[in-house]
Amino acid sequence: MRTTSLRSATSPDRSRSRALEAVLNLRRGALVKSTSESPQVRLTRKLPAYCRVVFDNPPLNLMGPEFVVQFKKIMTELEADEHVKVVVFESAVEGYFLNHSDFLAKLEDLTNLPQGPTGLEAWPDILVRLTRAPSCRSPRSGPGDRKRK
């Protein structure tokens, strides 16, 4: 059986090695829930028509119950603002944009969140609403219309 140290991985394997090391650390309990007490998702208005949504849930930008609650509020605010035309999403956590679910959080805390306006569970609701938001549609097409005119 051949074993390879994570530290001796070649360049192309570095990111995979970092991800594997993070998973191993999670199993050992080295990484914990968010290290930040500040908001995990922030909305910044640059201009009336231009906003930025910043994901800031170190160390890995994991999506947990509190993240979903905060993002849901921001999504509602963006939908209600008829002036917003552009929304840019960015990460404040270097090396991670938006990672997977926070498996250290209680599953019930996520599954007990109320369904959103689409009738879907909280997280899928946000994703569907995002695709329907005016700031995410092309000016050449209407909702559901993918044909070029």
Backbone torsions as a table, in degrees:
resi	resn	phi	psi	omega
1	MET	NA	129.0	-177.9
2	ARG	-95.5	132.3	177.1
3	THR	-119.5	146.5	179.1
4	THR	-129.1	133.4	176.2
5	SER	-72.4	140.3	177.3
6	LEU	-62.6	-30.9	-178.0
7	ARG	-73.7	-22.3	-177.3
8	SER	-98.6	15.8	-178.8
9	ALA	-66.5	148.7	178.7
10	THR	-75.1	165.5	-176.0
11	SER	-50.7	-50.5	-178.1
12	PRO	-61.8	-23.7	-177.9
13	ASP	-93.1	-0.9	-175.4
14	ARG	-59.6	-46.5	-178.0
15	SER	-67.0	-37.4	176.9
16	ARG	-65.8	-38.4	178.7
17	SER	-65.4	-40.6	177.2
18	ARG	-62.7	-41.3	179.3
19	ALA	-65.5	-42.9	179.0
20	LEU	-64.2	-41.2	178.4
21	GLU	-63.0	-39.2	177.8
22	ALA	-63.6	-41.0	178.1
23	VAL	-64.7	-43.8	178.8
24	LEU	-62.4	-40.1	177.3
25	ASN	-64.2	-38.0	176.5
26	LEU	-60.5	-43.7	-179.1
27	ARG	-64.6	-31.8	178.7
28	ARG	-84.7	-5.7	179.2
29	GLY	83.9	13.5	-177.7
30	ALA	-72.9	-34.1	178.0
31	LEU	-100.4	138.5	-178.5
32	VAL	-120.5	-177.3	177.5
33	LYS	-57.9	177.6	-176.7
34	SER	-41.8	136.1	178.0
35	THR	-90.4	2.2	-175.0
36	SER	-109.7	135.7	174.2
37	GLU	-92.9	-10.1	179.8
38	SER	-80.1	170.6	179.9
39	PRO	-55.1	141.3	179.7
40	GLN	-85.9	-21.9	177.1
41	VAL	-134.9	127.1	-178.4
42	ARG	-124.4	144.6	174.7
43	LEU	-110.1	126.6	177.6
44	THR	-122.5	126.0	178.1
45	ARG	-93.9	116.4	178.0
46	LYS	-88.2	-40.6	177.0
47	LEU	-144.5	165.9	179.0
48	PRO	-55.0	-33.2	-177.6
49	ALA	-98.7	-2.0	-171.5
50	TYR	-131.7	121.3	178.8
51	CYS	-127.9	158.5	173.9
52	ARG	-124.1	136.4	173.7
53	VAL	-111.3	122.4	-175.9
54	VAL	-111.1	124.6	173.6
55	PHE	-88.5	123.8	-175.4
56	ASP	-143.9	75.3	-178.7
57	ASN	-130.2	72.2	-177.7
58	PRO	-65.6	155.4	11.0
59	PRO	-90.5	-13.9	-172.9
60	LEU	-124.4	6.0	-175.0
61	ASN	55.9	50.1	178.3
62	LEU	-76.8	148.1	179.8
63	MET	-96.4	105.4	178.0
64	GLY	-119.0	-175.4	-177.2
65	PRO	-56.3	-46.1	-178.3
66	GLU	-66.0	-38.2	176.2
67	PHE	-58.2	-46.2	-178.3
68	VAL	-64.1	-43.3	179.0
69	VAL	-60.0	-45.5	-179.0
70	GLN	-67.4	-41.1	179.6
71	PHE	-66.6	-37.2	179.0
72	LYS	-61.0	-42.7	178.2
73	LYS	-63.3	-41.8	179.5
74	ILE	-65.9	-41.0	179.1
75	MET	-61.2	-42.7	178.0
76	THR	-62.0	-41.4	179.2
77	GLU	-64.9	-41.9	179.5
78	LEU	-65.9	-40.4	-179.9
79	GLU	-64.6	-34.2	-176.5
80	ALA	-79.2	-15.3	-176.3
81	ASP	-95.7	105.1	-177.4
82	GLU	-71.2	-12.2	-179.0
83	HIS	-84.0	-21.3	-176.5
84	VAL	-70.6	124.8	178.9
85	LYS	-117.7	-26.8	-177.0
86	VAL	-134.1	131.6	174.7
87	VAL	-127.9	123.3	178.1
88	VAL	-106.8	129.7	177.6
89	PHE	-101.7	136.2	179.6
90	GLU	-146.2	167.4	179.3
91	SER	-116.6	140.2	174.2
92	ALA	-93.8	-3.6	-178.8
93	VAL	-103.6	110.5	-176.9
94	GLU	-58.8	131.4	176.1
95	GLY	89.5	-8.4	-178.9
96	TYR	-137.7	128.3	175.0
97	PHE	-91.1	-76.5	176.2
98	LEU	-139.6	115.2	-175.2
99	ASN	-91.3	-167.7	-177.5
100	HIS	-77.5	-174.9	178.7
101	SER	-62.8	149.6	176.2
102	ASP	-81.8	100.8	-176.4
103	PHE	-78.1	-6.1	175.6
104	LEU	-87.7	-15.9	177.3
105	ALA	-76.7	156.6	177.0
106	LYS	-69.8	127.9	-179.7
107	LEU	-58.5	-37.6	-179.3
108	GLU	-61.7	-32.9	179.8
109	ASP	-62.9	-30.7	178.2
110	LEU	-85.4	-46.1	-177.0
111	THR	-71.8	-20.0	178.5
112	ASN	-86.0	-3.9	175.9
113	LEU	-65.6	141.2	-178.8
114	PRO	-65.7	150.8	175.8
115	GLN	-64.0	154.2	-180.0
116	GLY	-89.4	-176.0	-177.5
117	PRO	-59.9	-23.1	179.3
118	THR	-78.8	-12.9	-176.1
119	GLY	92.1	-2.5	178.9
120	LEU	-90.1	166.8	174.6
121	GLU	-61.8	163.4	-169.1
122	ALA	-52.1	-52.7	-175.5
123	TRP	-69.4	-50.2	176.6
124	PRO	-60.0	-31.9	177.6
125	ASP	-59.8	-46.0	179.4
126	ILE	-60.4	-43.9	-177.5
127	LEU	-64.9	-41.9	178.4
128	VAL	-66.1	-44.9	179.6
129	ARG	-61.2	-36.1	179.0
130	LEU	-62.9	-42.4	-179.7
131	THR	-68.9	-21.7	-179.2
132	ARG	-95.1	-8.8	-177.0
133	ALA	-65.3	139.0	180.0
134	PRO	-55.4	-32.8	-178.6
135	SER	-73.2	-7.8	-179.8
136	CYS	-108.2	0.1	-178.1
137	ARG	-103.2	149.5	175.9
138	SER	-74.2	140.1	177.9
139	PRO	-65.2	-15.9	-179.2
140	ARG	-83.0	-14.2	-176.4
141	SER	-134.3	155.2	175.9
142	GLY	-94.4	-178.2	179.3
143	PRO	-58.7	126.0	177.1
144	GLY	78.8	-2.9	-178.1
145	ASP	-98.0	107.5	-178.1
146	ARG	-100.7	-2.4	-177.0
147	LYS	-80.1	140.7	174.9
148	ARG	-75.5	143.7	179.1
149	LYS	-99.4	NA	NA
